[in-house]
């Protein structure tokens, strides 16, 4: 993945229109570059979803929906939209740093594409290091069979990314567990009450669902969850 990004960063399409002057060899080279460019572009959505806070946010929102017992509300499209814009909000300082250190100098011609790539990944690596557990990072360093790194700069990006993803999954499930507990308590109370009344044929979810939605609305659940999610990245 890292090599594909390097290839994408170093592609120069300035000679795409000069194939006629350079002959068939140049046309073939430009065609290969264009193919690599298109293939690299397909990695961009996956990278955005895996090297940002998108994974954590989306999983936590999914836990909320499961805890409420409403599998189709909010719909998947709404959850993805909320997760995307919360991700943009959380990642705004990192994206601004990338724009300032890499994109703007590149557009002004002060640095080349390779330098822009190296500068651009530094703020993103800092964000991932901040959210990655040492244990998860040590796991992938060990699996890669590389020499023990002395500093963060010695850890390649292709080792950092999977460690970051694993850490994000663990954090998301920890937050989701805490969110799930109040809903579980309501389900247990309603189920015990129905059994004590001899109403064992009535599905407890029919009674507990309105109470869970009411509780979530009364405590302003969306505000609490959003606040907790954003603060979890600080």
C-alpha positions as a printed Julia matrix, in Angstrom:
234×3 Matrix{Float64}:
   0.0     0.0     0.0
   2.81    2.37    0.9
   4.61    1.63   -2.38
   1.42    2.26   -4.3
   1.09    5.65   -2.64
   4.68    6.49   -3.52
   3.99    5.56   -7.12
   0.88    7.72   -7.11
   2.79   10.64   -5.63
   5.6    10.42   -8.17
   3.51   10.07  -11.34
   3.98   12.95  -13.75
   1.3    13.33  -16.37
   2.82   16.39  -17.92
   4.01   14.43  -20.96
   0.71   12.71  -21.58
   0.14   14.79  -24.67
   3.6    14.29  -26.14
   3.2    10.69  -27.2
   3.26   11.58  -30.87
   6.69   13.18  -30.58
   8.28   10.4   -28.57
   6.92    7.5   -30.53
   5.35    4.26  -29.42
   7.65    3.81  -26.41
   6.44    7.04  -24.86
   2.81    6.13  -25.58
   3.31    2.81  -23.84
   4.96    4.49  -20.85
   2.15    7.03  -20.54
  -0.44    4.27  -20.75
   1.25    2.35  -17.93
   1.47    5.51  -15.81
  -2.21    6.22  -16.39
  -3.11    2.66  -15.43
  -1.08    2.9   -12.21
  -2.71    6.27  -11.47
  -6.22    4.84  -11.83
  -5.32    1.84   -9.68
  -3.87    4.12   -7.02
  -6.97    6.31   -6.97
  -9.07    3.29   -6.03
  -7.03    3.01   -2.82
  -7.87    6.52   -1.68
 -11.31    5.72   -0.12
  -9.86    2.7     1.69
  -6.99    4.82    2.99
  -9.31    7.58    4.18
 -11.4     5.04    6.05
  -8.47    3.2     7.63
  -5.96    5.93    8.53
  -8.54    8.3    10.05
 -11.07    8.06   12.88
 -13.82    6.87   10.52
 -13.65    3.24   11.67
 -14.05    4.05   15.36
 -16.9     6.48   14.79
 -18.88    4.2    12.48
 -18.56    1.17   14.77
 -19.73    3.16   17.81
 -22.73    4.48   15.89
 -23.53    0.91   14.91
 -23.46   -0.12   18.58
 -25.96    2.62   19.38
 -28.35    1.33   16.76
 -27.95   -2.26   17.96
 -28.41   -1.25   21.6
 -31.61    0.62   20.81
 -32.9    -2.44   18.95
 -33.69   -0.51   15.77
 -31.71   -2.36   13.05
 -32.94   -0.12   10.23
 -33.1     3.26   11.97
 -31.01    5.27   11.41
 -30.33    3.74    7.99
 -26.82    2.75    6.95
 -26.54    5.75    4.64
 -27.28    8.12    7.53
 -24.76    6.46    9.82
 -22.05    6.58    7.14
 -22.84   10.24    6.46
 -22.64   11.14   10.15
 -19.41    9.17   10.54
 -17.89   10.85    7.47
 -18.55   14.42    8.62
 -17.53   13.68   12.21
 -14.31   12.25   10.76
 -13.73   15.44    8.77
 -14.3    17.44   11.96
 -11.89   15.31   14.01
  -9.26   15.19   11.26
  -9.47   18.9    10.37
  -6.24   19.87   12.21
  -4.35   17.0    10.54
  -5.72   17.81    7.07
  -4.88   21.5     7.56
  -1.32   20.58    8.47
  -1.03   18.4     5.36
  -2.33   21.24    3.2
   0.05   23.76    4.76
   3.18   21.6     4.75
   2.73   19.6     1.54
  -0.04   20.68   -0.83
   0.5    24.45   -0.8
   4.31   24.27   -1.33
   3.76   21.7    -4.1
   1.3    23.96   -5.91
   3.73   26.87   -5.63
   6.54   24.73   -7.09
   8.72   24.95   -3.99
   8.94   21.16   -3.59
   8.49   18.18   -5.87
   5.94   15.38   -5.58
   8.2    13.05   -3.59
   8.94   15.75   -1.02
   5.24   16.6    -0.82
   4.42   12.96   -0.12
   7.02   12.74    2.65
   5.82   15.98    4.23
   2.16   15.07    3.86
   2.39   11.77    5.67
   4.08   13.24    8.76
   0.93   14.86   10.28
  -1.04   11.7     9.48
   1.6     9.51   11.12
   1.56   11.72   14.21
  -2.22   11.28   14.46
  -1.96    7.51   14.08
   0.88    7.22   16.6
  -1.22    9.17   19.11
  -4.14    6.74   18.74
  -2.12    3.51   18.46
  -1.38    1.35   21.48
   2.23    0.38   22.06
   1.21   -3.27   22.35
  -0.45   -3.28   18.93
   2.51   -1.47   17.38
   4.93   -3.97   18.9
   2.83   -6.83   17.48
   3.18   -5.7    13.88
   6.82   -4.75   14.31
   7.38   -8.32   15.48
   5.31   -9.81   12.65
   7.25   -7.79   10.06
  10.5    -9.28   11.43
  12.2    -5.92   11.19
  14.9    -4.67   13.52
  13.68   -3.14   16.74
  13.04    0.54   15.97
  14.73    3.13   18.13
  12.44    6.02   17.25
   9.04    6.51   15.63
  10.73    7.55   12.4
  12.18    4.04   12.13
   8.68    2.5    11.95
   7.46    2.22    8.33
   3.99    3.46    7.47
   2.91    0.02    6.24
   3.6    -1.29    9.77
   1.93    1.64   11.51
  -1.36    1.47    9.58
  -2.47   -2.07   10.6
  -1.42   -1.38   14.21
  -3.54    1.77   14.13
  -6.53   -0.13   12.72
  -6.34   -2.8    15.42
  -6.15   -0.12   18.11
  -9.13    1.69   16.63
 -11.18   -1.52   16.63
 -10.37   -2.17   20.28
 -11.2     1.39   21.31
 -14.46    1.31   19.35
 -15.58   -1.93   21.0
 -14.71   -0.59   24.45
 -16.85    2.49   23.86
 -19.61    0.34   22.34
 -19.63   -1.92   25.41
 -20.18    1.05   27.72
 -22.98    2.29   25.47
 -24.61   -1.13   25.37
 -24.8    -1.58   29.18
 -27.76    0.79   29.91
 -29.81   -0.77   27.11
 -29.0    -4.25   28.4
 -30.17   -3.29   31.89
 -33.5    -2.1    30.49
 -33.93   -5.36   28.56
 -33.22   -7.41   31.68
 -35.62   -5.41   33.85
 -38.42   -5.62   31.29
 -37.83   -9.33   30.7
 -37.85  -10.1    34.45
 -41.0    -8.05   34.95
 -42.85   -9.84   32.17
 -41.82  -13.25   33.5
 -42.96  -12.35   37.01
 -46.34  -11.33   35.58
 -46.63  -14.59   33.67
 -46.53  -12.85   30.29
 -43.86  -15.12   28.83
 -45.44  -15.2    25.36
 -45.05  -11.43   24.91
 -41.68  -10.54   23.33
 -39.81   -8.28   25.77
 -38.5    -6.14   22.9
 -42.03   -4.81   22.28
 -42.04   -3.29   25.77
 -38.36   -2.39   26.17
 -37.95   -0.62   22.81
 -40.08    2.45   23.69
 -38.34    2.74   27.07
 -34.88    2.59   25.48
 -35.77    5.23   22.9
 -37.31    7.41   25.63
 -34.21    7.08   27.81
 -31.91    7.89   24.9
 -33.91   11.0    24.02
 -34.23   12.23   27.61
 -30.49   12.06   28.28
 -29.76   13.65   24.87
 -27.88   10.54   23.78
 -26.64   11.83   20.44
 -25.02   14.84   22.08
 -23.36   12.67   24.74
 -22.09   10.11   22.24
 -20.8    12.76   19.83
 -19.02   14.61   22.62
 -17.44   11.4    23.91
 -16.35   10.31   20.43
 -14.68   13.62   19.59
 -12.98   13.84   22.98
 -11.72   10.27   22.67
  -9.34   11.45   19.92
  -7.77   14.16   22.11
